[in-house]
Amino acid sequence: MKPWLLLATFVTLSLVGSSLNVHSQGWTSIIAGQMTSSIAVNPRNPNTIYVGGIGRAFYKTINGGALWEEGAIGSLGGDAFMTSMLVHPIDTNIVLAAGEGHEGISRSTDGGETWQTVASDASLRRFHVISDGLIAHPESPDTLYALRHTPMIVYRSTNRGATWDSLSMISTTRTTDRARAITIAPDSTNIILASGRLAEVHRSTDGGRTFSVAQRIADHPDGDVSRFVWSPTTPGTVYAVCLKYVPANVPNNGGVVKSTDWGVTWERIALDNVSLNAIEAIPGPNAFDELYVGGASFFPAPAEIVGSTYVRRSVDGGANWSETGTIPWVRDFADEFLGNVRDIQSAWIPGSPTILMATESGLFATSPIMSVNEAARPLPIRAFINGNALHLASSDLLQGASCHVEVLTIHGAAVFASSVPTTGGSAIVALPPLAHGLYAVTIRTEWGHATTTIIR
C-alpha cells in the first residue's frame, strides 16, 4: 500500500483502553493533530473505520482504532477536504469518497489501496460533494446517491458506484444556493431530503426523480442546513442542524430543527443562535433519542458567531442539552482553537458503543450516555445466535425473573425489543428473521446492564 504512512496512534476505541471511564464522559484524542472531515464505519465490521482528511488524505483502521494508517485519494496535497466517505453496505471492499475541492467522486474496490475517478465534470469544473453528500439506499444497497454542491444535482449509481448518471436537478433561481446534505428515510424509502445554503429542505417522494420545497427552515436566507439524521426510535422523525454566518441576520438561524412527518414540516427545537455542522442520534435512555451536535464557524462568519468548539449532548430527544466533557482541542499558530466540528458518527466497536467526532483538531472518541449510566453497572454477558434464537448467558446479570433485551443495527436502529424470562443465569430470545451482519445487543435487568455484539 505505497501511499500509506503509519500513524503513531496506539489507542483503541473499545472504551479507548483505560482512558475512557465508563462512569464518566470525556473525549480522547484518537487521531491527533490531523484535520479530519468525515467518518465512515464499515457496516459489517465496525473495527474498520475510514476518516476523511485534508489534502485528499484519509485515515484507516482495521482494529478498532488501535492503529491508524494514512492514505491518499489520488495524489496527496492541496486543500481538498474529504468531507464525504461511504463504505458499501454489502461489498465492504468498495469505498467511495468525495469532498470540497475534490473533483467528482472517487471509488476504491480494495479497501482504499487504489482509487479511480468514477464521476466528474470537466466542463463545469465544480463537481464537489460536501458534508453528507454520499448515501446508500437502505433497501437496495447497490443503488447509491450523490448530491452535487453546485449546481444542485442529484446523481445516482445502480452498480455500487461504478458509474453515475444525473437523476434530477433541484430547481432554484438563486446562484447563491449550494447543496450540502442528502438523506433517505429508512422507513419510507421513496422519500429523499436534500438541503444546503439558504436553508430550504427539498423533498422527493419518488426516489429522487423530482423535488419540491418542503419548507425553509431558517427565518433568513443567511444559513445552511448542513446535516440530517433520522431518529433510531421513532419512524418519520428526522433532525437537522443549521450553520449561521451573520450575527445580525435574525437570531434563530442556527441550531437544531426537527420534523415528525418525514420532512414535510419542521420545528426549531434548540440552540437557535448556535452555528451547528454535525449531528448524530442513537437510542438513548427511557426510549428517547440521545443526540450529539457539533458546531462550526466557517468563513465568512465573524469571531462572535457561536459555533467553533461547541459540542453538546441531549438524552431526552433535544429538550435539554449539556456539555460532553473535556475536549483536547489543538491551537493554531495564532493561538486559537481548531474547534470546527465536521462530522459525528456512532460506531458499535465490539464490546462498547462509541461516539466518534471529526474536527479540525483531529478525531476524538467518547462513550455515549447510555453506556455510562451510574445507576446500572455494566456486567459481562455472552451471546450467540442459533437459527432465529438468541442465547444469552451471564452468571451475574441474569439472576432475576426477567430481562429486557434490545437488538440494534450498528447504526443504532432498533430491530427487536422485548422482556423475556431468565433461568439459572441464561435466557433464550426468539428473534424475527434478521439480515446477515453485525448487531448490538443490550440487556438490562435489576442487577445491571451489558452491551455486546452478535454476528448473524
C-alpha positions in Angstrom: 0.0 0.0 0.0 2.5 2.5 -1.2 0.8 5.9 -0.5 0.3 4.9 3.2 2.0 6.5 6.2 1.9 4.7 9.5 0.4 7.0 12.2 1.7 6.6 15.7 -1.7 6.4 17.4 -1.9 3.4 19.8 -5.3 4.0 21.4 -8.1 1.5 21.0 -11.7 2.6 20.6 -13.1 -0.3 22.6 -13.6 2.1 25.6 -10.3 3.6 24.4 -8.2 1.3 26.6 -8.4 2.6 30.1 -8.6 6.2 29.0 -12.4 6.3 29.0 -14.1 5.6 32.3 -17.5 4.0 31.7 -18.8 6.1 34.6 -17.9 9.5 33.2 -17.9 11.0 29.8 -14.9 12.8 28.2 -13.2 12.9 24.8 -10.0 11.1 23.9 -7.8 12.1 21.0 -7.6 9.2 18.5 -6.0 10.9 15.5 -4.1 13.8 17.0 -3.1 17.0 15.1 -4.5 15.9 11.7 -7.5 17.8 10.4 -10.4 15.3 9.9 -13.6 15.9 7.9 -15.8 12.8 7.7 -16.3 9.3 9.2 -17.4 6.1 7.6 -17.8 2.9 9.6 -17.7 -0.5 7.9 -21.3 -1.7 8.5 -20.2 -5.4 8.6 -17.1 -4.9 10.7 -17.1 -1.8 12.8 -13.4 -2.4 13.7 -12.7 -1.0 10.2 -13.2 2.8 10.0 -12.3 5.4 7.4 -11.8 9.1 8.2 -11.5 11.8 5.5 -8.8 14.4 5.9 -7.4 17.4 4.1 -5.3 17.4 1.0 -7.0 14.3 -0.3 -5.8 12.4 2.7 -7.7 9.7 4.5 -7.1 7.5 7.6 -8.0 3.9 8.0 -8.0 1.5 11.0 -8.8 -2.2 10.8 -8.5 -2.9 14.5 -11.0 -0.6 16.2 -8.5 2.3 16.4 -5.5 0.6 17.9 -3.5 1.6 14.8 -4.2 4.0 12.0 -2.7 4.4 8.6 -2.8 7.4 6.3 -3.5 7.1 2.6 -4.2 9.4 -0.4 -7.2 9.6 -2.7 -5.2 10.4 -5.8 -2.1 12.5 -5.1 -1.6 13.8 -1.6 -1.6 17.6 -1.3 -3.7 20.7 -2.0 -6.6 22.0 0.1 -9.3 19.5 -0.8 -11.4 18.3 2.2 -12.6 14.7 2.0 -16.0 15.6 3.6 -18.0 12.6 2.4 -16.9 8.9 2.6 -19.1 5.8 2.3 -18.5 2.1 2.7 -20.8 -0.1 0.6 -23.2 -1.9 2.9 -22.7 -5.3 1.2 -19.3 -5.3 -0.5 -17.3 -3.5 2.1 -14.1 -3.5 0.0 -15.9 -0.8 -2.0 -15.3 2.7 -0.5 -16.4 6.0 -2.1 -15.0 9.4 -1.3 -15.8 13.0 -2.3 -15.3 16.4 -0.9 -14.9 20.1 -1.1 -12.2 21.0 -3.6 -12.0 17.4 -4.7 -13.3 17.0 -8.3 -16.0 14.4 -8.6 -16.4 11.0 -6.8 -13.5 8.6 -6.2 -14.0 4.8 -5.8 -11.9 2.1 -4.3 -12.6 -1.6 -4.7 -9.8 -2.8 -2.5 -10.5 -1.1 0.8 -8.6 2.1 0.0 -5.5 0.6 -1.6 -6.2 2.2 -5.0 -8.7 4.7 -6.3 -10.4 5.6 -9.5 -12.4 8.7 -10.5 -16.0 7.5 -11.3 -17.8 10.8 -11.7 -16.6 14.2 -12.8 -17.5 17.1 -15.0 -14.6 18.8 -16.7 -16.8 21.4 -18.4 -18.3 22.7 -15.2 -15.1 22.1 -13.1 -17.0 22.2 -9.8 -18.3 18.7 -9.2 -17.9 18.9 -5.4 -19.8 16.8 -2.9 -19.6 18.2 0.6 -20.9 17.4 4.1 -23.4 14.5 4.0 -23.3 14.1 0.2 -23.0 10.3 -0.4 -25.6 7.8 0.7 -26.8 4.3 0.0 -30.3 3.2 -0.5 -31.3 1.3 2.7 -33.3 -1.5 0.9 -31.4 -1.6 -2.4 -27.8 -1.1 -1.4 -26.4 -1.3 -4.9 -28.2 2.0 -5.5 -26.2 5.0 -4.3 -26.9 8.7 -4.4 -24.6 11.8 -4.5 -25.6 15.4 -4.1 -23.5 17.9 -6.1 -22.6 21.1 -4.4 -23.3 23.4 -7.3 -25.3 23.2 -9.5 -27.6 21.3 -7.1 -27.9 18.0 -9.0 -28.7 14.5 -7.6 -26.7 11.7 -9.2 -27.4 8.0 -8.9 -25.5 4.8 -9.4 -27.2 1.4 -9.7 -24.0 -0.6 -9.8 -22.3 0.1 -6.4 -20.8 3.3 -7.5 -19.0 2.1 -10.6 -20.9 4.5 -12.9 -23.1 7.5 -12.2 -25.9 9.4 -14.1 -27.6 12.6 -13.2 -31.1 11.8 -11.8 -32.6 15.3 -11.2 -31.7 18.9 -10.8 -33.0 20.7 -7.7 -34.7 23.7 -9.3 -33.6 27.1 -8.0 -33.3 30.6 -9.4 -30.6 31.8 -7.0 -27.0 31.5 -7.9 -26.1 31.5 -4.2 -27.8 28.2 -3.5 -25.4 25.4 -2.5 -26.1 21.8 -1.7 -24.7 20.2 1.5 -26.8 17.2 2.7 -28.9 14.4 1.3 -30.7 11.6 3.2 -33.2 8.8 2.5 -36.0 7.9 5.0 -35.0 4.4 6.3 -38.7 3.5 6.9 -40.2 5.1 3.8 -37.5 4.7 1.2 -39.0 6.7 -1.7 -38.6 9.8 0.5 -35.4 11.7 -0.1 -34.5 15.0 1.5 -31.8 17.4 0.3 -30.7 20.8 1.5 -27.9 23.3 1.9 -27.4 27.0 1.5 -30.5 29.2 2.0 -31.8 26.6 4.4 -34.6 25.1 2.3 -35.5 21.5 2.6 -36.1 20.0 -0.8 -38.2 16.8 -0.6 -38.8 14.0 -3.1 -41.4 11.2 -2.8 -40.4 9.4 -6.0 -36.9 8.2 -5.2 -35.2 11.5 -6.2 -36.6 12.0 -9.7 -38.4 15.2 -8.7 -38.1 17.6 -5.7 -40.2 20.3 -4.3 -39.5 22.7 -1.5 -41.0 21.4 1.8 -40.1 24.3 4.0 -37.4 27.0 4.5 -36.0 26.2 7.9 -34.2 29.4 8.7 -36.0 32.7 9.1 -33.4 34.5 7.0 -31.6 33.1 3.9 -28.2 33.5 5.6 -27.7 29.9 6.6 -27.1 26.3 5.6 -28.7 23.1 6.5 -25.6 21.0 6.9 -26.7 17.5 8.0 -29.7 15.3 8.6 -30.1 12.3 10.9 -33.1 10.0 11.3 -34.4 9.1 14.7 -33.5 5.5 15.6 -36.5 5.2 17.9 -39.4 6.9 16.1 -40.5 6.4 12.5 -40.8 9.5 10.4 -38.8 11.7 12.8 -35.7 13.4 11.4 -33.4 16.0 12.8 -31.2 18.6 11.0 -28.6 21.2 12.1 -28.1 24.6 10.6 -25.0 26.8 10.1 -25.1 30.5 10.7 -22.8 33.2 9.2 -24.0 36.7 10.2 -24.9 37.6 13.8 -27.4 40.3 12.9 -29.4 38.2 10.5 -32.2 37.0 12.7 -31.3 35.3 16.0 -32.9 31.9 15.2 -31.0 30.9 12.1 -28.8 28.2 13.5 -29.5 25.3 15.9 -31.4 22.0 15.8 -34.6 21.5 13.8 -36.9 18.5 13.8 -39.6 17.0 11.6 -42.0 14.3 12.7 -43.7 13.8 9.3 -40.9 12.6 7.1 -39.6 16.1 6.4 -42.8 17.9 5.4 -42.9 20.4 8.3 -40.1 21.5 10.6 -39.8 22.9 14.1 -36.8 24.6 15.6 -36.3 22.8 18.9 -33.0 24.0 20.4 -29.8 26.1 20.3 -31.3 28.7 18.0 -28.4 31.0 17.7 -25.6 28.4 17.5 -23.9 27.6 14.2 -24.1 23.8 14.0 -22.5 21.5 11.5 -22.8 17.9 12.7 -25.4 15.7 14.4 -25.8 12.1 15.5 -28.7 10.2 17.0 -28.6 6.9 18.9 -31.2 5.1 21.1 -30.9 6.7 24.5 -32.3 6.1 28.0 -36.1 5.9 28.6 -37.0 5.5 24.9 -35.6 8.9 24.0 -33.2 9.7 21.2 -29.7 10.6 22.6 -28.4 13.4 20.4 -24.9 14.8 19.8 -24.2 18.1 18.0 -21.0 19.9 17.0 -20.6 23.5 15.9 -18.5 25.3 13.3 -17.9 28.9 12.3 -16.8 28.9 8.7 -15.8 31.9 6.6 -17.2 34.5 6.3 -18.6 34.1 9.8 -17.1 36.6 12.2 -15.5 35.6 15.5 -18.6 36.4 17.5 -20.6 33.6 15.9 -21.0 30.8 18.4 -20.0 27.5 16.8 -16.4 26.6 16.9 -15.6 24.2 19.9 -19.3 24.0 20.7 -20.3 20.3 21.4 -23.4 19.3 23.3 -25.5 16.3 24.0 -29.1 15.6 24.9 -30.5 12.4 26.4 -34.2 13.4 26.0 -34.6 14.0 22.3 -33.4 17.6 22.3 -35.4 19.1 25.1 -32.4 19.6 27.3 -28.7 19.9 26.5 -25.4 19.6 28.4 -21.7 19.7 27.8 -20.0 16.4 26.8 -16.8 16.7 28.9 -13.3 18.0 28.2 -12.2 18.0 24.6 -8.4 18.3 24.0 -8.6 20.9 21.2 -5.4 21.9 19.3 -4.4 25.6 19.0 -3.2 27.1 15.7 -0.3 29.5 15.0 -2.5 32.4 16.2 -3.1 30.5 19.5 -6.8 30.0 18.6 -8.5 26.6 19.0 -9.0 24.5 15.9 -12.5 23.8 17.0 -14.8 23.3 14.0 -16.6 20.0 14.1 -17.0 18.3 10.7 -18.8 15.1 11.5 -20.1 13.0 14.4 -20.9 9.3 14.0 -21.6 6.3 16.2 -19.7 3.1 16.0 -20.5 -0.2 17.7 -17.0 -1.2 18.4 -17.2 -4.8 19.7 -17.8 -4.6 23.5 -18.8 -1.0 23.6 -20.7 1.7 21.7 -18.6 4.7 20.8 -19.2 8.2 19.6 -16.6 9.5 17.1 -16.1 13.2 16.2 -14.1 14.5 13.2 -12.8 18.0 13.8 -10.0 20.4 12.7 -8.1 19.2 15.8 -8.3 15.6 14.8 -10.5 12.6 15.6 -12.0 12.2 19.1 -13.9 9.4 20.7 -16.2 9.1 23.8 -18.7 6.7 25.2 -22.4 7.6 24.9 -24.5 8.4 27.9 -26.5 5.2 27.5 -23.3 3.3 28.4 -22.2 5.5 31.3 -25.3 5.4 33.5 -24.2 5.4 37.1 -27.4 3.7 38.1 -26.6 0.4 36.3 -23.2 -1.2 36.5 -22.0 -2.9 33.3 -21.6 -6.7 33.7 -20.2 -9.4 31.4 -22.6 -11.2 29.0 -22.1 -14.0 26.4 -24.4 -14.1 23.4 -24.7 -16.1 20.2 -27.4 -16.9 17.6 -28.6 -20.3 16.7 -31.1 -20.1 13.9 -33.5 -17.4 15.0 -32.8 -17.9 18.7 -30.6 -15.6 20.6 -28.9 -17.3 23.5 -27.7 -15.2 26.5 -25.6 -16.3 29.5 -24.3 -14.3 32.5 -23.7 -15.6 36.0 -24.1 -12.0 37.4 -26.6 -10.3 35.2 -29.3 -12.9 34.5 -30.3 -13.7 38.1 -33.7 -12.0 38.1 -37.0 -13.3 36.9 -36.7 -11.4 33.5 -34.5 -9.2 31.4 -35.2 -6.5 28.8 -33.4 -7.2 25.5 -32.8 -4.8 22.6 -31.2 -5.7 19.3 -29.9 -2.8 17.2 -28.1 -2.4 13.9 -24.6 -1.0 14.1 -26.1 2.4 13.1 -28.3 2.3 16.2 -31.7 1.4 14.6 -33.7 -0.9 16.9 -34.8 -4.2 15.2 -36.1 -6.0 18.2 -37.1 -5.2 21.8 -38.8 -7.4 24.4 -38.8 -8.6 28.0 -38.0 -12.3 28.3 -37.8 -14.7 31.3 -34.4 -15.8 32.7 -33.5 -19.2 34.1 -30.3 -20.0 36.1 -28.2 -17.2 34.6 -29.4 -17.7 31.0 -32.1 -16.7 28.6 -33.3 -17.6 25.1 -34.9 -15.0 22.9 -36.9 -15.8 19.8 -35.9 -13.2 17.2 -37.6 -12.2 14.0 -35.6 -13.0 10.8 -32.6 -10.8 10.6 -30.4 -9.9 7.6 -26.8 -11.2 7.8 -24.5 -8.7 9.5 -23.3 -7.4 12.8 -25.7 -6.3 15.6 -25.5 -4.8 19.0 -27.4 -6.4 21.9 -28.3 -4.5 25.1 -29.5 -6.4 28.1 -31.0 -4.7 31.2 -32.0 -6.2 34.5 -32.4 -5.1 38.1 -28.8 -6.2 38.6 -27.3 -4.0 35.9 -26.8 -3.9 32.1 -24.5 -5.0 29.4 -23.9 -4.4 25.7 -22.3 -6.9 23.4 -22.3 -7.7 19.7 -23.5 -10.7 17.7 -23.0 -11.8 14.1 -26.0 -13.1 12.2 
